Amino acid sequence: MLVLQENINNLAEIFNISARENIPLIFPTDTIYGIGASISSILANQEIYKIKKRPIDKPFPILAGSFEQAELIADLKSLNNTNYKFMCENYNKHTTFIIKAKDSLLDIFKKDNKVAVRIPNKEILCKALLQHGFPVTATSVNESGQDFLNNISDIIKNFNSINLFIEGRTIQNISSSIYDISGENIVKIR
């Protein structure tokens, strides 16, 4: 088991190890602790479905370090002016956006040709994502349908099948808001 303290280099290194070895990791996001993996590792993301006992048809949100990195997975040009402006005004407010997915994005990461993407409101996480070079999935640390865990000691004890951890600080301690901005209107999901 590898537990590192949160900083840009440690986050980027854990993302790289996860991708290289095809294993999930647990790390603090700007909202809550997340279990995730680089989108470059299908095997690690498939393992997360098993660990969480989550239906395969329910894709994970994906964290991107910038709008440019978000464009690797989401078709931002498909947004109308109002919805794009809404995203620009709210991306740093712990908000996940459902957007038309890029055609090249693998099916495991999208549903109905849409992807859930968030640019975290946490500078060190965004820098680490950019240093890693790929967006990273991040879903709450829990079994599907259960309350999320947000204490690293409890997480390590309950998720002992995971071997990569970053110990750090979350900012909000609640899940992000979710808006579907893929259509004409802005629809609040959560």
N, C-alpha and C positions, 0 to 999 in steps of 0.2 A: 504494500500500500504506500502510495506517495501522497503526502499532504504538504503543500507549499503555501506560504503566506502570499496574499494578494499583492501583486504589482504587475506592471505591464509585461516585463520579461517572463515572469513565472506563468502568467495567464497564457501568453503566446506559446511558451514551451509546452504547457499542458495540452493546449489545443493541437500542437504539432504531434505530441506523443499519442494522443487519442486518435488522430488521423492515421498516423503511421502504423499503429498497432491495432486499429479497428476496435477500440474500446470506448465506452462512454466515460464522461467525467461529470463531476459536480462542482459548481462554482457559484459565487454570489453575483447576481445581476443587480441592476439598479432597483428592482422591486423586491424579489425574493430569491432564495437559492434556486438554481436551476440544474436539471440533469440534461445533458446535451452531448452533441458531437459535431464535428465539422461536417458540412454538407459534402465534403470530399470522401467521407467514409459511410457508405451505405450500410455496411455490416454493423458498425457501431450504432447507427440509428435504428436498425432492425432490432438490436439487442435492447434498446430502450423500450420499445413496444412490449417486449417480453417482461422486462423488469417492472414496468408500470401496469402490466396487464391491461393495456390500452388497445382499443380496436384499431386495426391497421388502416381503416378508412378515415381516421381522425389525425391529420398531419400535425406536426409540432410547429409552433411559431419559430421563426428564424431571426436571429439577431444579426444586424449588419452594422459595421463601424462607421458608415457614412452613406449619403444618398448615392454616391457612385458605386459603393459596394452593394447597396440594395438593388441597383439596376442590373446586377448579375443574375438576380432571381425574379425580380418583379418588373413588369412593363409600366414604368412610371409615365411614359408618354401616352398611355391609354387613358390616363385620368383626365377628366374635364377640368377646366380652370378652377372652378369652385372647390372641387375635391383635392386638387393638387395644392391649392392655397391652404386648405384645411390641414393637410399633412404637414406642410411647411410650418404652420403656426403651432402644431401640436406634437410634432415628433419628439420633442424633448420634455414631454409631460407624461412619461410612463404610458405611452399609447402604442398599441399594436394595430396595424392597418392590414385589412384584407384587400388585396390588389390582384389584378389579372397577372398570372404567372408568365414568365418567359417561356416560350415554346420549348427551349432547351432544358428547362428544369425537370428533373426526374419525377415520376409520378408519386414516389414516396413522400415528397415534400409539398404536394398540392392536392387540392380537391376541387372538382368542378372547374379546373383550369385557373384556380385562384391560390394565392399563397399568403400566409400571415407573416408580416415582416415588422420588425421594430428596431429602431435605432436607439440603443440604451442612453439614458441620461446619466452616464457615468464615463467620464473621460478616459480613465485607465482601461476600461473594458473596450471602448471603441478603438483606442490605439492598439490594444492587443489583437483585436479582430483584424484590423488593417495589417498589422505585422504578420499575422498568421496567413493572410491572403484570401481567406474564404469566410463567408458567413457561417454561423454556428447555430444549430438548433438549441432551443432552451425551453423546457417545459417544467412545471412545478415538480418538486421532489416529493412524491407521494405515489401510492397506487391510485389508479384512476378512480375518481369518485370519493376519495378520502381527503381529509384536510392536509394541506401542505406542511412540510417541516421546514423550519427556518433557523434551527440551532445546529451548528456543525457537529457537536457531540452526539445529538440525537440522530442526525443524518448518517453519520459514520456507523453508529450502532444498528440502525434499521436498514441501511443499504450497504451491507458488508460485501456484496458481490461486486461493488464498484471499487476500483483500485486507484483512481486519480481524483484528488480533491484540491480545491483552492479554498483556503480559509480566509475570510474577509468580512466585509461589511455590506449589508444591503441598505438602501436609502429609504425605501418606502414601506416595506414589510407588508404589502398587499399586492395582489396580482394587478397586472396592467389593465387599463381600459382597452376594449376592442371595438373598432369601427370598420364596417365594410364600406369602402369607398370605391369599389370596383364598378359600380353602376352610375346612374344619373344622380342619385341621391346619396346622402351620408346616412348610414344606418348604424345606430349604436347596438352592439351585440352584448356587451357587458360593461 
